[in-house]
Amino acid sequence: MKLNKKYALSANEGASTLAKRDIIVAHSTATPNGEAWAIAHNMKAGINTAQTYVHLVVDDKECYLVGGLGYVAWGCGYYGNQLSPMQIELCEFSDKARAKKAYRNYVGLIREYAKKYGIPLTLDTSARRGVKTHNWVTHNLGNTDHSDPYGYLSSIGISKAQFAHDVAHGIGGKATAAKAPAKSTGKKSNWVKKPGTFVLGKALKLHTSPHINAQAIAKLPKGSAIKYDAVLQGSKRLWLRQPRANGFGYIVGKDKYGKAMGQFK
């Protein structure tokens, strides 16, 4: 789909840092019947005030480019922004025909750019990489509190399962027999509220997200005690979440062999 660059940010506007190629972030606008040109115009006009923008805004007719593709955008909180080379807003329509056409364009662009950046066509799994909704970012990375686009998608008859299928296979696409085993990923990992104190048995990094290769906030020395409010059993490691003034920090409590990296109190 051709991108309209009328409201694209200039070289001195927005972020200038390259994003990691880990996630595509899927949003919806929460602006009933607002067309793509209007949403993109407002992002461009508010760059020095609201300071909120994504890369692409799509409706039933066209797609507008705002932020530079491949670079950080300011759409889903600090941690998610660093990991996403493409964030996209879906315009919301009460007219079902317009809504479905916009959704088709949305899915097509998500798939196109996920492939371009080598990002898996999986939706909201516990894996570090893939297509993620703003809702997933809220619950897994933090520093944001939005739940889009699921509320809107439900209102136009698109379930989470349907969205995941469309992202993986395209609208009207079918899962092949070879892909079927990928659906059996075991138990889904979720954060569990469990406050406590963890005393480090060795020097460990405090990360910006619960991924071993995520940017480090700090390297804490052996013997440091941190307060955590939740735990996440990932596919390999047990992560602890530390509340901070500007969001959360994440540290490994148990390594991939199940060995505790310190003492739990």
C-alpha positions as CSV (number, residue, x, y, z in Angstrom):
1,M,0.0,0.0,0.0
2,K,1.5,3.4,-1.0
3,L,2.3,5.7,1.9
4,N,1.1,9.3,1.9
5,K,3.9,11.4,3.3
6,K,2.0,14.7,3.6
7,Y,2.2,14.7,7.4
8,A,5.6,13.0,7.8
9,L,7.8,14.4,10.5
10,S,10.8,16.4,9.3
11,A,14.4,15.4,10.1
12,N,14.5,17.5,13.3
13,E,11.1,16.3,14.7
14,G,10.5,13.2,16.8
15,A,13.1,10.6,17.8
16,S,16.3,10.0,16.0
17,T,17.2,6.7,17.5
18,L,17.0,3.5,15.6
19,A,14.5,1.0,17.1
20,K,15.3,-2.6,17.8
21,R,13.6,-4.9,15.3
22,D,11.7,-6.9,17.9
23,I,8.0,-6.0,17.7
24,I,5.3,-4.4,15.5
25,V,2.9,-2.5,17.7
26,A,-0.8,-2.6,16.7
27,H,-3.0,0.3,17.9
28,S,-6.4,1.7,17.3
29,T,-7.1,5.4,17.4
30,A,-10.0,5.7,19.9
31,T,-11.3,8.5,17.7
32,P,-14.7,7.5,16.3
33,N,-14.9,8.1,12.6
34,G,-11.6,10.0,12.5
35,E,-9.9,9.5,9.2
36,A,-6.2,8.8,8.7
37,W,-5.3,12.2,7.3
38,A,-6.8,13.9,10.4
39,I,-5.1,11.6,12.9
40,A,-1.8,12.0,11.1
41,H,-2.2,15.8,10.9
42,N,-2.8,16.0,14.6
43,M,0.3,13.9,15.4
44,K,2.4,16.2,13.2
45,A,0.9,19.4,14.6
46,G,1.3,18.2,18.2
47,I,4.9,17.0,18.0
48,N,6.1,19.7,20.3
49,T,3.2,19.6,22.7
50,A,1.4,16.2,22.9
51,Q,4.6,14.5,21.7
52,T,2.7,11.3,20.7
53,Y,3.0,9.7,17.3
54,V,3.3,6.4,15.5
55,H,4.8,5.5,12.2
56,L,1.6,4.7,10.2
57,V,-2.1,5.6,10.4
58,V,-4.4,3.7,8.1
59,D,-8.1,3.8,7.2
60,D,-10.2,2.4,4.4
61,K,-8.8,4.6,1.8
62,E,-5.1,5.3,2.4
63,C,-2.2,5.1,4.8
64,Y,-0.2,8.2,6.2
65,L,3.4,8.1,7.2
66,V,4.2,10.1,10.3
67,G,7.3,8.8,12.1
68,G,10.4,7.5,10.3
69,L,10.1,3.8,9.7
70,G,12.8,1.9,11.5
71,Y,13.2,4.6,14.1
72,V,11.7,4.9,17.6
73,A,8.3,6.5,17.7
74,W,6.4,7.8,20.8
75,G,3.3,5.6,20.8
76,C,3.4,3.0,23.5
77,G,5.6,4.0,26.4
78,Y,9.4,4.0,26.7
79,Y,10.1,0.3,26.7
80,G,7.8,-0.7,23.8
81,N,9.0,2.3,21.7
82,Q,12.6,1.2,21.8
83,L,11.7,-2.3,20.4
84,S,9.4,-1.3,17.5
85,P,10.5,-0.2,14.1
86,M,6.8,0.1,13.1
87,Q,3.8,1.1,15.1
88,I,0.5,1.5,13.4
89,E,-2.9,3.1,14.2
90,L,-6.1,1.7,12.9
91,C,-8.8,4.3,12.3
92,E,-12.2,3.4,13.9
93,F,-15.4,3.6,12.0
94,S,-19.1,3.0,12.9
95,D,-19.8,2.1,9.3
96,K,-19.1,-1.6,9.1
97,A,-18.0,-1.6,5.5
98,R,-15.4,1.1,6.1
99,A,-14.3,-0.6,9.3
100,K,-13.7,-3.9,7.6
101,K,-11.9,-2.3,4.7
102,A,-9.6,-0.4,7.0
103,Y,-9.0,-3.6,9.0
104,R,-8.0,-5.4,5.8
105,N,-5.4,-2.6,5.1
106,Y,-4.2,-2.7,8.7
107,V,-3.5,-6.4,8.6
108,G,-1.8,-6.1,5.2
109,L,0.6,-3.5,6.5
110,I,1.3,-5.3,9.7
111,R,2.2,-8.4,7.7
112,E,4.3,-6.4,5.2
113,Y,6.4,-4.7,7.8
114,A,6.8,-7.7,10.1
115,K,8.3,-9.5,7.1
116,K,10.4,-6.6,6.2
117,Y,12.0,-6.4,9.6
118,G,12.2,-10.1,10.2
119,I,9.6,-10.1,13.0
120,P,7.5,-13.2,13.6
121,L,3.8,-13.1,12.5
122,T,2.6,-14.1,16.0
123,L,0.2,-12.0,18.0
124,D,0.6,-11.3,21.7
125,T,2.4,-14.5,22.6
126,S,4.8,-14.7,25.6
127,A,7.7,-14.7,23.2
128,R,10.0,-11.6,23.2
129,R,9.5,-10.9,19.5
130,G,6.4,-10.7,17.3
131,V,3.4,-8.6,16.6
132,K,2.1,-7.0,19.8
133,T,-1.0,-5.0,20.6
134,H,-0.8,-1.9,22.8
135,N,-2.7,-3.9,25.3
136,W,0.2,-6.5,25.4
137,V,2.8,-3.8,25.9
138,T,0.8,-2.4,28.8
139,H,0.7,-5.7,30.6
140,N,4.2,-7.0,29.7
141,L,6.5,-4.0,29.3
142,G,4.7,-1.2,31.2
143,N,5.2,2.5,31.2
144,T,1.8,2.8,29.5
145,D,-1.8,1.9,30.3
146,H,-3.8,1.5,27.0
147,S,-5.7,-1.6,26.1
148,D,-6.3,-1.0,22.3
149,P,-7.1,-2.3,19.8
150,Y,-9.2,-5.2,21.3
151,G,-12.2,-3.2,22.4
152,Y,-12.7,-1.7,19.0
153,L,-12.0,-4.9,17.1
154,S,-14.6,-6.7,19.2
155,S,-17.1,-4.0,18.3
156,I,-16.7,-4.8,14.6
157,G,-16.8,-8.5,15.0
158,I,-13.1,-9.3,15.1
159,S,-12.1,-11.6,18.0
160,K,-8.6,-11.9,19.4
161,A,-8.4,-15.4,17.8
162,Q,-9.4,-14.0,14.4
163,F,-6.9,-11.1,14.6
164,A,-4.1,-13.6,15.5
165,H,-5.1,-15.8,12.5
166,D,-5.2,-12.9,10.1
167,V,-1.8,-11.6,11.3
168,A,-0.3,-15.1,10.8
169,H,-1.9,-16.1,7.6
170,G,-3.5,-13.0,6.0
171,I,-7.2,-12.3,5.7
172,G,-8.8,-15.3,4.1
173,G,-5.6,-17.3,4.5
174,K,-5.5,-20.8,5.9
175,A,-3.1,-22.4,8.3
176,T,-1.2,-25.2,6.7
177,A,-0.7,-28.6,8.3
178,A,3.0,-27.8,8.6
179,K,2.2,-24.8,10.7
180,A,-0.2,-26.6,13.0
181,P,2.4,-27.7,15.7
182,A,3.3,-24.1,16.2
183,K,0.0,-23.6,18.0
184,S,1.1,-25.9,20.8
185,T,3.3,-23.5,22.7
186,G,2.6,-24.9,26.2
187,K,1.4,-22.8,29.0
188,K,1.2,-19.1,28.4
189,S,3.4,-17.1,30.7
190,N,1.7,-14.2,32.6
191,W,2.8,-11.8,35.3
192,V,1.7,-12.9,38.7
193,K,1.3,-10.4,41.5
194,K,3.7,-11.6,44.2
195,P,5.5,-8.9,46.2
196,G,8.8,-9.7,47.9
197,T,12.5,-8.9,48.4
198,F,15.3,-10.4,46.4
199,V,18.9,-10.3,47.6
200,L,21.4,-10.7,44.7
201,G,23.8,-13.6,45.0
202,K,26.0,-12.1,42.2
203,A,26.1,-8.9,40.2
204,L,23.1,-8.7,37.9
205,K,21.7,-6.3,35.3
206,L,18.4,-4.5,35.9
207,H,16.7,-4.4,32.4
208,T,14.2,-2.1,30.7
209,S,12.1,-5.2,29.7
210,P,11.9,-8.9,30.7
211,H,14.4,-10.0,28.0
212,I,18.0,-11.0,28.6
213,N,19.2,-8.8,25.7
214,A,17.1,-5.8,26.7
215,Q,18.9,-2.5,27.5
216,A,20.3,-2.4,31.0
217,I,19.1,0.3,33.4
218,A,21.9,-0.5,35.9
219,K,24.2,-3.3,37.0
220,L,23.5,-4.0,40.6
221,P,26.3,-5.4,42.8
222,K,26.2,-8.7,44.8
223,G,24.2,-8.3,48.0
224,S,21.9,-5.6,46.6
225,A,18.3,-6.0,47.9
226,I,15.5,-5.1,45.5
227,K,11.7,-4.9,46.2
228,Y,9.6,-6.6,43.5
229,D,5.8,-6.6,43.0
230,A,5.3,-9.4,40.4
231,V,7.0,-12.5,38.9
232,L,7.0,-13.9,35.3
233,Q,8.0,-17.4,34.5
234,G,9.3,-17.0,30.9
235,S,10.2,-19.8,28.5
236,K,13.7,-19.9,30.1
237,R,14.0,-17.6,33.1
238,L,12.1,-16.4,36.1
239,W,11.8,-12.6,36.0
240,L,11.1,-10.2,38.8
241,R,9.5,-6.8,38.3
242,Q,10.7,-3.8,40.3
243,P,8.4,-0.7,40.5
244,R,10.3,2.5,39.6
245,A,9.4,6.1,39.5
246,N,9.2,6.1,35.6
247,G,7.9,2.6,35.1
248,F,9.5,-0.8,35.9
249,G,12.8,-2.5,36.0
250,Y,13.3,-6.3,35.4
251,I,15.8,-8.7,36.8
252,V,16.4,-12.4,36.5
253,G,15.5,-14.3,39.7
254,K,16.3,-17.8,38.3
255,D,18.4,-18.6,35.3
256,K,17.4,-20.9,32.4
257,Y,18.5,-24.0,34.4
258,G,16.2,-23.0,37.3
259,K,19.0,-21.9,39.6
260,A,18.2,-19.0,41.9
261,M,20.4,-16.0,41.3
262,G,20.1,-14.9,44.8
263,Q,17.9,-15.2,48.0
264,F,14.2,-14.7,48.0
265,K,12.8,-13.2,51.2
